Amino acid sequence: MAKHRSPKARGVKRRVRRPSRTPAREKREAQARPAGPGNRGERPRRPPAAPVPDPAWVIRCAPGLARTVRAELRHADVLRHTDRVDLLWQRNHDLLFLPAASGDPAAAELRTVEEIDRCIIYGRYKMSRDQLDRLAGHLRHTTARWRLVATAEGTHFNRHDLRRFLARELEQRGLRMDERAPHTVFAFCVDAAYYVVVPETAADAMPGRSARVAEREASLPPSVAAAMAFLGKPGAGDTVLDPVCGSGTLLAEAAAYAPGAALVGRDIDAGAVAAARDNLTGYDADLGEADARELDLADGRASLVLANLPFGKQFGDVDDNPDLYRALLTEMLRTAAPRGWRAVLLAADPDLVAEAAADLPLRLAKRVPIRVRGEAATITVLNRR
């Protein structure tokens, strides 16, 4: 009787029976594939981004103030020195990306920021379907109409592809983006990281700013005034002087940081002094008309000077600025307290400030180049030598 030989022994390959591709199996495989711009079902090179347990944040500020805002975040215990912060400088604003902040910036009353955006989804490389579902759910829950703005820095993302991808994915989840909508969802990409955010709070929501009722041409934006006040480190025992106070923005921001500080404001323009009085009605401020080159103040009265010096464009004359700045600094020194005095000055030409200070017993401690309403300017911090 002939021996039975197995297919392997006869050189015949055994057919492996594979499971049939049922609709349920195809659905499971589709759900396992991450979504992303340009993904056509191929196996991703990187794993899909997992949802972050704590919210990430994006903060906007005036151009040039990113490092000052970062310092305020640390001062307010929103960030530890070991917390990661990515900075991005753009033409109209600076951006700070906080993937894992220690505190809640929206609750910290940060005065140097222009806007705080809450991150709905955050990750690297590719957005997962769970993240897209969460984004759609959040936008749908607000019942608002939304428009989508995308920006990308680096080579990993293309902002046009990103915007089309997000608009398509959201439309598939029942949300159509509307370019005329009053609310904006922002998609920021920095290298391989992405942040999709919605605004949480803005500069005008900070405490005390609703009391501002009078505006003047060339008034400082409150967030820029706050940055100058923050750099001056006002304390409850300080006497804060603004010798060209305008509508009082700098004094109001100094008072927000140091409610116990004494406020002194002078301006040669009676209309400016009237506006400052209207804006500082809740403060015990000493306001009056005076020429900043000949103040009606006693020697040694002020411990902190905050001043937006004339640029010579809307007011004054650029050619007069060298002599004007030297006279202003001389008078500031006359009224300077014997100890702990410092001055934080904003000027269009920082070199003129430095030249004027070089002729006096003053030391340049810090410079912060910024842009104010599109104009280049520099914050200069001076100490006594």
Secondary structure, DSSP 8 states (H G I E B T S, - for coil): ------TTTTT-----------HHHHHHHHHHS---TT-SS---SS------SS--EEEEESTT-HHHHHHHHHHTTSS-TTS--EEEE-SS-EEEEETT-SS-GGGTT-SS-SEEEEEEEEEESS--HHHHHHHHHHHHHHT--EEEEEEEESSS--HHHHHHHHHHHHHHTT----TT-SEEEEEEEETTEEEEEEEEEEGGGSTTGGG-----TT---HHHHHHHHHHH---TT-EEEETT-TTSHHHHHHHHH-TTSEEEEEES-HHHHHHHHHHTTTS-EEEEE-BTTB-S--TT-BSEEEEE---SSSSS-GGGHHHHHHHHHHHHHHTB-SSS-EEEEEES-HHHHHHHHHTTTEEEEEEEEEEETTEEEEEEEEEE-
